[in-house]
C-alpha cells in the first residue's frame, strides 16, 4: 500500500499520478491549523484554498481514486501534517510514502526530516508544473557576477521556443516591449467585467469562526468569486483572452481607484494552486493572439508571457538558491513598525487607502499597487522587512512564500541588497500620479514638495535617499538621484527630513 500526500497548492489534475487508477494507492489531503496559523491569512485566502482542495478531492473520487480527506473539524485530524500521516501509515498498514516536492522551504524541510524518521520507503516527485527545475536558475547564473532577469527570460524563450521565429530570433524582432506597457488608463477603453461564477461559501466561513481561526480582511460569503476548480480557472483564462488581452500590456502598470482589476487576468491564484499550468496558460494566450493578430498587438502578449515565463520562474529559482537565509536579509537595517492602517486602510493618502483597502476587501492588488504604492510606502518609512513579509504573505490570495518573499523582501523592500533589483523601487508622488488616477481626489497635493498638505511620498522619498545614501553611493542606477540630492538646497532638504520624521514617527496620522 502506498500513501500519497497532496498539499493545498498541488491541485494539478493533469499530474502523472492521476492518470491511472490503482487500488493500492491512497491519496491524502487535509485542512490543518498548521497551515491556517503559521501566518494570519486573509479569510478569502483560507476559504479559497479549502474550497479548491475540496473540489479537487471530489474530482479525484469521480475519477475512481481512493482519497482520504480531513476537513478542519474532522475528529481524526490532529492539525499537524506529520501526526496525520503517521496515523494513516499505521491504520492502513502503509508500505510506502510518496509526496510531491513542496514549493515552500518550511514544508520541504518538514517533509524531508519526517521521511528520515520513517521505517518504510519514501520518495518525492516533481509537481510537473513549472518550466524549470529548482536548480536551473543556479545553473544558468553559475559564474555570472550579476543576476539580470532579462537574460534568463530570453534563455527561457529560446529553450522552450516561445514567441520565437527561429532558434535565436524573437517574434516581432524584439525581446521586450516593456516601453509599450506603461500607459495610464483614463477611462477608455472600457473594461469588460467578467460576470462569471459566484458561489456560496458560508459553510466554510462558519467552520473557520467555530474553529477559532484568526484571519484578516473581509468576505462576501454568498458571492465568493475566486476560481476554485479547474473549470472555474479555465473560465477566467478564457475571459482574459477574449476580453482583456487586447489591452493587457498597455495598461498592466496602470492604477485606478474604481477599477480594481483593469485588464489583469486574475489567474494568479489558480496558477499558484496549480489548477492551471504556466505552459497551458502561455499556449492558450499565444494561440488566441495568433488567431486575432489584426486586433491584438504582440506587445500585449509579450508583456503577459514575460510575467509568467520570465518573472515567475526567475523568482522561484532565486528562492531555492537563497533560502533559508533569504528570509533573514535586511540590508538596509530597517526596523520600524508597520502602520496600523495596513489592517484597516484608514489613511488620508488616497493611493495607499485604495490599494490597502482593496487588498483587505478582495485579497488582491495587482503588481504595481503592491510594489509602487504599498511596498514603496513601507520602504520609505523604513519598516522591518519581517513585518512587511508577514503582511504580504497573509493578505493576498495568491501569496505562497516562494513567490511572495522574493517579490516583497527582494524587489519591493531591497532587503536582499540588490539580488533581485539593482536599485530600490522607491518614488515620490510623481510616479504614482503618472501611472494612476489616485492623486486628483487626495487630501494631499502631489505637486507640492513640502508643507502640511504636500504628498507624504515627496518628503519621504528624499529623506530615504539621504538616510540610505551610503548603501547606494556605488550604485550607477542611483547616481542621478544622489547627484540631485547632493545639489538640493540645505533648507529644502531639512524641511523634507523634518516632515518625513513626523510621518515615520506617526504614520497613522497621515
C-alpha positions, 0 to 999 in steps of 0.5 A: 500500500502506498500513501500519497500526500497532496498539499493545498497548492498541488491541485494539478489534475493533469499530474502523472499520478492521476492518470491511472487508477490503482487500488493500492494507492491512497491519496491524502489531503487535509485542512490543518491549523498548521497551515491556517496559523503559521501566518494570519491569512486573509479569510478569502485566502483560507476559504479559497484554498479549502474550497479548491482542495475540496473540489479537487478531492471530489474530482479525484473520487469521480475519477475512481481514486481512493482519497482520504480527506480531513476537513478542519473539524474532522475528529481524526485530524490532529492539525499537524501534517506529520501526526496525520500521516503517521496515523494513516501509515499505521491504520492502513498498514502503509508500505510506502510514502510518496509526496510531491516536492513542496514549493515552500522551504518550511514544508520541504524541510518538514517533509524531508526530516519526517521521511528520515524518521520513517521505517518504510520507503519514501520518495518525492516527485516533481509537481510537473508544473513549472518550466524549470527545475529548482536548480536551473536558475543556479545553473544558468547564473553559475559564474555570472557576477550579476543576476539580470532577469532579462537574460534568463527570460530570453534563455527561457524563450529560446529553450522552450521556443516561445514567441520565437521565429527561429532558434535565436530570433524573437517574434516581432524582432524584439525581446521586450516591449516593456516601453509599450506597457506603461500607459495610464488608463483614463477611462477608455477603453472600457473594461469588460467585467467578467460576470462569471461564477459566484458561489456560496461559501458560508459553510466554510466561513462558519467552520473557520469562526467555530474553529477559532481561526484568526484571519484578516480582511473581509468576505462576501460569503454568498458571492465568493468569486475566486476560481476554485476548480479547474473549470472555474480557472479555465473560465477566467483564462478564457475571459482574459483572452477574449476580453482583456488581452487586447489591452493587457500590456498597455495598461498592466502598470496602470492604477485606478481607484474604481477599477480594481482589476483593469485588464489583469487576468486574475489567474494568479491564484489558480496558477499558484494552486496549480489548477492551471499550468504556466505552459497551458496558460502561455499556449492558450494566450499565444494561440488566441493572439495568433488567431486575432493578430489584426486586433491584438498587438504582440506587445500585449502578449509579450508583456503577459508571457514575460510575467509568467515565463520570465518573472515567475520562474526567475523568482522561484529559482532565486528562492531555492538558491537563497533560502533559508537565509533569504528570509533573514536579509535586511540590508538596509537595517530597517526596523520600524513598525508597520502602520496600523492602517495596513489592517484597516486602510484608514489613511488620508493618502488616497493611493495607499487607502485604495490599494490597502483597502482593496487588498483587505476587501478582495485579497488582491492588488495587482503588481504595481499597487503592491510594489509602487504604492504599498511596498514603496510606502513601507520602504520609505518609512523604513519598516522591518522587512519581517513585518512587511513579509508577514503582511504580504504573505497573509493578505493576498490570495495568491501569496505562497512564500516562494513567490511572495518573499522574493517579490516583497523582501527582494524587489519591493523592500531591497532587503536582499541588497540588490539580488533581485533589483539593482536599485530600490523601487522607491518614488515620490508622488510623481510616479504614482500620479503618472501611472494612476488616477489616485492623486486628483481626489487626495487630501494631499497635493502631489505637486507640492514638495513640502508643507502640511498638505504636500504628498507624504511620498515627496518628503519621504522619498528624499529623506530615504535617499539621504538616510540610505545614501551610503548603501547606494553611493556605488550604485550607477542606477542611483547616481542621478538621484544622489547627484540631485540630492547632493545639489538640493538646497540645505533648507529644502532638504531639512524641511523634507527630513523634518516632515518625513520624521513626523510621518515615520514617527506617526504614520497613522496620522497621515 
